[in-house]
Amino acid sequence: MIKLGPSGRNNQTDPPSFWSLLTNPRLCMNPRHFDLKGHHEISQILLTEGDLGITSIQFQYVEDSKYVLSDEYGLHSNRDQFHTIELNHPAEYICGISGLYNTSGDSYNITQLTFTTNIKECPFGLASQGLYTLSSEKSFSFRLGESRQFGGFHGTYYSCGLLSIGAYFNPKTMSSPTLTQRFQRK
């Protein structure tokens, strides 16, 4: 399995300015990581957004034929802008993720996320609503192809929102032909 990303800001390497810490006491210096490697059967993605972008993300996935809800990663109290992406599991599956994040200023959150499945694209965030696009925003994109090669999500978050996100990619493997397939070739 190949780990892609995460993309976004990590405020351990991009510390906020002294002024932004004084004017925004909620700004955190301690990002936390999440890692859902192997949880590839996503059935729902739950997102919240606010003035600074994506404030939280949560995943529902299938494990042992049961629905499992991950922890919520990010700000737990913002429910003003709540979105659910429902996937028609198992027919629908993740094929890619892309987005924008701010590279300067006080906003450390990812500002836009687009989840791509084999059926649809689902954009969320400030730029997807046409509210704004900053010149200091940087884009990222993980396109995993049309096959079922998605292997889970990982990233970083803090108490104000989602800092970065990445995906796991399962390369295609060639299986050896079965006995039936060998006889069919002759």
C-alpha positions in Angstrom: 0.0 0.0 0.0 1.3 3.4 -0.9 0.8 6.5 1.4 -0.1 9.6 -0.6 0.2 13.0 1.2 -1.0 14.4 3.5 -1.5 17.7 1.7 -2.4 20.8 3.6 -0.7 22.8 6.3 0.9 21.2 9.3 1.3 24.0 11.9 4.3 22.1 13.4 6.2 23.2 10.3 4.2 26.3 9.6 3.8 28.0 13.0 1.4 30.9 13.3 2.8 34.3 13.8 3.0 35.9 17.2 0.3 38.4 16.2 -2.1 35.7 15.1 -1.6 33.9 18.5 -2.5 37.1 20.3 -5.5 37.9 18.2 -6.8 34.3 17.9 -6.5 32.5 21.3 -8.3 29.4 19.8 -5.3 28.8 17.4 -3.7 25.5 18.4 -0.1 24.5 18.2 -0.6 20.8 18.7 -1.9 19.0 15.7 -3.1 15.4 16.1 -2.9 12.7 13.5 -5.6 10.3 12.2 -4.9 7.1 10.2 -7.6 4.9 8.7 -5.3 2.7 6.7 -7.2 -0.3 5.4 -10.6 1.2 6.0 -11.4 1.4 2.3 -15.1 0.5 2.3 -16.4 4.0 3.0 -20.2 4.4 3.1 -20.5 8.0 4.3 -18.4 11.1 4.8 -19.5 13.7 7.3 -18.2 17.2 7.0 -18.6 20.5 8.8 -17.4 23.9 7.6 -17.1 27.4 8.9 -15.5 30.7 8.2 -12.0 29.2 8.1 -12.9 26.2 5.8 -13.4 22.5 6.7 -13.8 22.4 10.5 -14.3 18.6 10.9 -14.4 15.4 9.0 -15.7 11.9 10.0 -16.0 8.7 8.1 -18.4 5.8 8.3 -17.0 2.5 6.8 -17.9 -1.1 6.7 -15.9 -3.6 8.8 -16.9 -7.2 9.3 -20.3 -6.5 7.6 -21.1 -3.7 10.1 -21.1 0.0 9.8 -18.4 1.7 12.0 -18.2 5.4 12.6 -14.7 6.9 13.0 -13.8 9.6 15.5 -14.6 13.1 14.5 -11.4 14.9 13.4 -11.4 18.7 14.1 -13.8 21.1 15.8 -16.5 19.2 17.6 -19.0 22.0 18.3 -19.6 23.5 14.8 -22.8 22.3 13.3 -23.8 25.4 11.4 -22.7 23.9 8.0 -23.1 20.1 8.2 -22.9 17.9 5.1 -23.2 14.2 4.4 -21.8 12.4 1.4 -23.6 9.1 1.1 -22.0 6.4 -1.0 -24.0 3.6 -2.5 -21.7 1.0 -0.9 -20.5 -1.4 -2.3 -21.3 -0.3 -5.9 -19.9 3.2 -5.3 -16.3 3.7 -4.1 -13.7 6.5 -3.7 -11.5 7.2 -6.8 -9.9 10.4 -5.7 -9.7 13.4 -3.4 -8.6 17.0 -4.2 -8.8 20.3 -2.5 -7.4 23.7 -1.6 -5.6 25.0 1.5 -4.4 28.4 2.5 -0.6 28.9 2.5 -0.5 32.2 4.5 -2.5 34.1 7.1 -4.4 32.9 10.1 -6.4 30.1 8.5 -4.7 26.7 8.8 -7.7 24.7 7.7 -8.2 23.0 4.4 -10.6 25.4 2.6 -12.1 23.0 0.1 -12.4 19.3 -0.4 -13.8 17.4 -3.4 -14.3 13.6 -3.1 -14.5 11.8 -6.4 -16.2 8.4 -6.6 -16.7 6.1 -9.6 -20.2 7.8 -10.0 -20.0 11.4 -8.9 -17.9 14.4 -7.6 -18.8 16.0 -4.2 -17.2 19.5 -3.6 -17.4 21.1 -0.2 -15.9 24.2 1.4 -15.6 27.9 0.9 -14.5 28.0 -2.8 -17.0 25.4 -3.8 -19.8 27.8 -2.7 -18.3 30.6 -4.7 -17.5 32.6 -1.5 -13.8 33.2 -2.3 -10.6 31.9 -3.6 -7.4 33.3 -2.2 -4.3 33.8 -4.2 -2.4 32.2 -1.3 -4.3 29.0 -1.7 -2.6 25.9 -3.0 -4.2 22.9 -4.6 -3.7 19.2 -4.2 -5.1 16.2 -6.0 -4.9 12.4 -5.5 -6.5 10.6 -8.5 -6.6 6.8 -7.8 -8.0 5.6 -11.1 -11.3 3.9 -11.8 -10.5 0.6 -10.1 -11.0 -0.1 -6.5 -7.5 1.0 -5.4 -8.5 3.3 -2.5 -7.0 2.1 0.8 -8.1 4.6 3.4 -7.5 8.2 4.6 -5.0 9.8 6.9 -4.1 13.4 7.9 -3.8 15.9 10.7 -6.3 18.1 12.5 -6.5 20.4 15.5 -9.3 21.9 17.6 -10.2 24.5 14.9 -10.4 22.1 11.9 -8.8 19.9 9.3 -5.1 20.7 8.6 -4.2 18.1 6.1 -5.5 15.0 4.4 -4.0 12.1 2.4 -5.0 8.7 1.0 -3.7 5.2 0.8 -3.4 3.7 -2.7 -3.4 -0.1 -3.4 -1.5 -0.8 -6.6 -3.0 -3.4 -8.9 -1.6 -6.8 -8.5 -1.6 -9.6 -11.0 -3.0 -12.8 -9.5 -1.9 -16.1 -10.9 -4.5 -17.8 -13.1 -6.8 -20.3 -11.5 -7.0 -23.9 -12.8 -10.2 -23.1 -14.6 -8.7 -20.1 -16.4 -5.7 -22.2 -17.5 -7.9 -24.8 -19.2 -10.0 -22.1 -20.9 -6.9 -20.7 -22.6 -6.1 -24.0 -24.3 
